[in-house]
Amino acid sequence: MIRGMMGMKFLGNAILVYRNYSTYSSSYGVVQKAKSGNWYKGQNPKVSKPRIRWTDEQENVLEYVRGGFSVFITGSAGTGKTILLQHIIKTLQKTYGKSGVFVTASTGIAACAIHGQTLHSFAGIGNGVGDRQMLLDQVSNNKGAKRRWNKADVLVVDEISMVDADLFDTLEYIAKEVRESDEVWGGIQLIVSGDFFQLPPVSNEYSKRKEFAFEADCWDASFDRQVELTKIFRQSDERLIKLLQSIRRGNIDPEDLQLLKQACSASEPDPSVVRLYPRIADVNNVNEERMNALSEKKVIYEAFDGGVKPWKLTFVGLAQEKLVLCKGARVMLIRNLNVWRRLVNGATGTVTGFTKADNRISININPENLLPIVKFDSGPEMVIDPEEWYVTEGSKIVAWRKQMPLILAWAISIHKCQGMSLDQIHTDLSRAFGCGMVYVAISRVTSLDGLHLSGFCPLKVKASPKLAELELKEFLASDESESDDDENEDATEDQSDKKNKKRDKYLALPQSGDGSDEDGEDNDQDMEVTFNTGLEDISKRILEKKNREAETVLEAQLRKRREKKKAKKNKSKYSSEDETDIENTEEPDDFFVEEPSVKRSKKEKKQHEEDKEKEAEASRAELELLLTDDKGADTGVKGYNLKPKKAKGKKGKEVIDEEKIPTVDEDPRFSALFTKQNNGLEHFY
Ligand SMILES: Nc1ncnc2c1ncn2[C@@H]1O[C@H](COP(=O)(O)OP(=O)(O)OP(=O)(O)O)[C@@H](O)[C@H]1O
């Protein structure tokens, strides 16, 4: 039996490495006469699609979403928030149609993972600078933005940790005003996901008192359910899980330190291991240096963009405008190509050459029509085809980009790696700044063996003291002990009707809790995993106390009103909050990079304050860079002209009207967006 299986495995590998082209190479490392752009095409045995078995916690979330509830999903890195969100989006789209579900994330990279747009771009608030009245005016003057707000049945927001409290409150205000509704968020169902212990919002002078979205005045009232996922999937080693939990909270104990010491190997790890840096400048330097050190001819891929909104201005993703590759370049996949073969987002490999495509598949990104061949660290070697990325607004595709699904991967920034799973990392944290950064970096790795550290200092492990409060609030949000009162008689029948209809629609949904989709295009996974973790306390309490069946529409309405009142009362709660970062009192260890002594003279204190301000400035700049385009472009997108008009030029072509933009459903060219196998899974792990 075992021999049989080994035989199968050998056959599989043999098929995998079979090269359907002749073997002479040119100076580019180009392999000529390729018959197929990709070895898997037509040669790989069909693999039955593995499925995910949702845990009880994840099932609960699905249930709440189907029940029409607004839900906040949180949990440590690797607990399956993103993958669950992807499934939720599909479920919601089946209910409301794609045009009623707006999918957003705080950053372009995160938005790309769920086929959405940035929250700023959805909202029509440009770069979000201005008071709420100014921003409301901006939205009111933007026909497209108003239409989006009015059409939205559901708003999905991923990576909420990077959305600040003011923005959250402002958007809730805009929603109510634009939709002319007194309901929280103007009656939009809100599905929000993120981990506040990961990267925080870009801090600004106004965010001293309120920083995180959970501090927003409307936060508690915005959600019917707040659920924490507790089963960690990315790592299985208990020691690593404990270490990560300590780092997440900003408290490392001697045992954790010992593990970190081991990871600080004095000798340089294998140069093929991806390096993670806090700052983009270091990333670029390393990639450039390594690339220049290779004396191979360079092959350039220029992105081919389309759509009514310029890609660069509307969106930022990992797909690069200009990608330079050569034989020997270390690369990372930024798309899931074959989950079963572990060729997923974050998979690393080395370019071994290039092949001329047998069709014109890459001609518009590389005039020589060359396709790179990558030998992945996990074993397979394959020809990489170009991929397409889409930015959607509801059901409309407003921008798309064609590019190779690769980035240079000798080094990447910690901001860019948020969401990835990596088998091995080498991270230099000497320039880490702000809270959550060390946690984001280290929580990417799947095993302790794969962790290599340098420039580590325990004082860099920081979590905002405000997060202790968050936990309390999560529990409070699930506490239904308060008595009912009749203060909400003004709940109009109209609103109840609307909610009723919404709920009926949901209840009509098939209760597919196994993660399978009717259309069979669900998430591929590299294995079938069947976990039955049992409910964690918090989920139990939520379930027991909030029986969806028992809560009528009117009760829901009343509860929301109560929560709103409560939120108002809480308003003053944070004004006296201590702003200082937690200071780790661990004795400095020779093994780690030393930080300056915590005890400071007045002069030193002043200098320290100045340094902190500089660091905050750097942090802001770095994060703004992330929130905008790779080159800092995504500021002030003013929308586009919706009126058809004659463009300049002899033929006087009509400029496209937004209403004429083909929808995903009607245009077969875009159908791949929702039918391609890897789309359900496309996120950065
Ligand atoms: N129910 C499940 N069964 C098996 N694997 C799962 C399950 N849920 C999630 N996973 C796997 O766990 C890994 C991490 O999932 P995911 O990236 O969604 O986590 P996350 O919470 O979004 O992490 P991060 O906060 O770091 O972005 C993925 O490989 C995913 O396939």
The ligand as an ORCA input file, in Angstrom:
! r2SCAN-3c Opt
* xyz 0 1
  N     -11.515     25.980      9.380
  C     -10.317     25.877      8.874
  N      -9.801     24.687      8.573
  C      -8.563     24.554      8.064
  N      -7.732     25.582      7.799
  C      -8.178     26.802      8.068
  C      -9.479     27.020      8.619
  N      -9.639     28.366      8.772
  C      -8.480     28.932      8.342
  N      -7.620     28.013      7.925
  C      -6.259     28.211      7.394
  O      -5.534     29.015      8.303
  C      -4.578     29.797      7.621
  C      -4.697     31.227      8.093
  O      -5.964     31.750      7.669
  P      -6.163     33.295      7.386
  O      -5.070     33.828      6.534
  O      -7.561     33.477      6.921
  O      -5.973     33.860      8.856
  P      -6.110     35.352      9.362
  O      -6.811     35.267     10.658
  O      -6.734     36.204      8.310
  O      -4.600     35.724      9.567
  P      -3.923     37.184      9.597
  O      -4.573     37.932     10.730
  O      -2.485     36.908      9.829
  O      -4.198     37.803      8.258
  C      -4.872     29.629      6.140
  O      -3.924     28.734      5.607
  C      -6.249     29.044      6.110
  O      -6.460     28.228      4.986
*
